[in-house]
């Protein structure tokens, strides 16, 4: 099992396709600008085709590292489904030992690591384990990525409740406009979410073209690092 005091962030989402990889890449870039050596990891990726694990590849590119993809993404499955379902389709089971070993390699010689989960916290990894338990296993605080569209208040609140029920530390929430421009109704709804979040809101990713990176100021990096420092001091 990973060192519970390792320096890093586990990026999770309120759903699949909410922009976790965009946020992960933005975090990697921000920490690299401080002079840190940053590791990147996508422990489990499903829907992997001939081009390979695309999320993991994007993260490796952002980090500017040469780690083998099998280290950055030790568990890869073809079926675009929950990890336990995708693994079962190949008569396999998610190998936690391989994730632990890869995590140790990714963090060795690095100052910080960004780990991106798959889907949301209650996505099953194995029949008796969810993505939330993987976050706890790696000992990292969470950054939650929430979509901007309708339904986000419920999805975000549920994710925060799950994290609290499992005693996972949440650094904050980043809103991602993955669905493009919002209707007036959706914009009003999003304002409601922002009021609920208060200072837990750490950023907002605007609509982006395919392959476009998030603006450097989209995430409140100063507030994020202050919370990381406070967490470190409390250990």
N, C-alpha and C positions, 0 to 999 in steps of 0.2 A: 504494500500500500504506500502511496506517496507521502512525502513529508508534509504534514498539515500546515507547516509554517512557510512553505515555498512561496516566493513572491510571484504573483500572477493574478489573472482574472479569468473566470469561467464565463463565457458569453452564452447566454441562453435566450430563448425567445418565448413569446406568448403563443407561437404557432410555428408552422413550417413556412418558409418563404417570406419571412418578415424583414430580412435584411441583415441577418447575423454576420454574414461574411463581409459585407460592406463595413459594418461597425468594427469587426475584428481587424480588418485591414487598416482602418482609420486609427485604431488604438496602437497597432504595431508601428505605424508611421510616426505617431506622436511620441511614443516611448523611444524610438530610435533617434528622434531629433534631440533628445536629452543626452545622447551619447551612450545609452544602454545597449547591451547586446541582448536582443530579443529572440526568444524561441517561439515557434508557432506549432499548434497541434490541433488536428481535427480527429479525435480518437476513433470515431465511427462515422462513416459516410455511406449512405445507401444511394441507389440509382446511379452507380458507377458504370460507365460505358467504356468504349474503346479508348476514349481520350483520357481516361483516368479519373481520379477523384478531384473534380473541378474546384470545389471549395478549398481543399487542402493545397492544391496547386496555386490558387490565388493567394492563400496565406503565405506559402513559402516564398512566392515572388515578392510580396510586400515586405517580408522579413529579410530578404536578400541573403538567404542561407542556402546551403547545399545539402542539407539533410536528405536522405533518401525518402521518397514518398511513403515507403513502408514504415518509416519511423514517425513521420508527421501524421500519417493516417494508417495505423496498424490494422484496423478492421474495415474492410471494404466489401460491399455487397452490391450485386447488380440490381435487385428488385427495388424500385423506388417506394419503399414502405417503411414501417417502423422497424428498428434494428432486429428485434427478436423475430419478426415475421420474415424479414429479408434473409436472416441467417437460416431460419428453418427451411426456406425455399431451396437452400443449397445444402441441406442436411448438415448444417453447422450450428454452432452456438457462439455468441460473442465471447471472445477469449479475454478475460479481465487481466490475466497475468501478462499477456502481450501488451496490453494498454499500459500497465504499470511499468514494464520494462522500457517501452517506448518513451513514456513520460520522463523516466530517469535520464534517458539519453538526450531528450530534447532540452531538459533543464541544465544538464551538465555544461559548465562554462558559460552559462547565460545569466544575465542579471534579472531577467523578467520573462514571463511566458504568457502568451494569450492562447487559451484553449477554447475552441468553439464546439458547443454541443450540437446535437441533432434534434430538430423540432423543439418541443417544449419540455418542461420539467417532468411531466407524467408520461412521456413517451417511453414505452417499455424497451429495455435493453435485453434483458433475459426475463424469463417468466416470473422471477421473483425480484426483479430489480428495474428501477426506472432511471431516467437521465438525472433526476435529483440525487439519487444515491451515488451516481458517478461523480457529480460535482462534489459531494461530501468526501468520496473516496480520494479525490485529488487534493482536497483540503483548500480549495480556492473560493474566494468571495465571488458573488454573482454580479454581472451586469445584465439587466433584462432589456431586450429589444422588443418594442411593441409597435404594431402597425398603426397607422394613423386613421384607418377607415372605420366604418360602423362596426360595432361589436368590441371595440378596443377597450372600453371601460370595463366590461365584464371579463374579458380575457386577461387584462393586466391585473385586475383585482384578484382574480383566481390564482394567477401566477404568484403574486405577492403573498397570498394566503398559504399556498403550498410551500413556498420557501420558508415562511415563518413556522409552519407546522412541523417542518423537518429540520428546524434550527440551522438554516442556511443563512449566511450573512449576505445581504443585498446592498451593493454600493449605490445603486440607483437605476434609473430607467432612461433609455434613449428611444425616442419616437422616430419611426422610419416611414417615410412616404413612398412605400414600394408600389402603391397602386396609382401613383400619379396625382394629378390635381383633384382636390376634394370638392364635393358639392357644398352649397351653403349649409345644408343640414349637417353634413359630416364635419364641417369646420366648427360649427357650434358644439357638436358632440365632443370634438377633440379639446375644445376649451374646458369642457367639463372634466375631462381626464386630467388636464394640466392643473386644475384647481385641486383635484383629489391628491395628486402627486406632491404638489408643493415643491419643497427643495429636494425631493427625491428625483425630480426631472433633471437629468444631466446633459441633455442635448436633443437635437432634432435634425434628422437627415432629410434634406429636401428631395423632391423627385429627381432622379438621376437617369441619364441615358445609359444603355447597356455598356458595361465596362468602365463607366465613369466612377472616379473616386469621390468620396465625401469631401466637402470643403474642410479645410484645416480647422476652422472655428466651429464646426457643427457640434462638437462634443466639448463640454466644459472641462477641459483637461486639468486645469488648476484645482477645481472642486473635487475631481476624481482623485487626484494624487493626494490631496489633503485627507480624504477619507481613507485612502490606503495607508497613509502615515499614521492616522489615528488608530487604525486597526492594528498596525504593527506595534504601536506603543502600548496597546491594551493586552498584548500577548505576554 
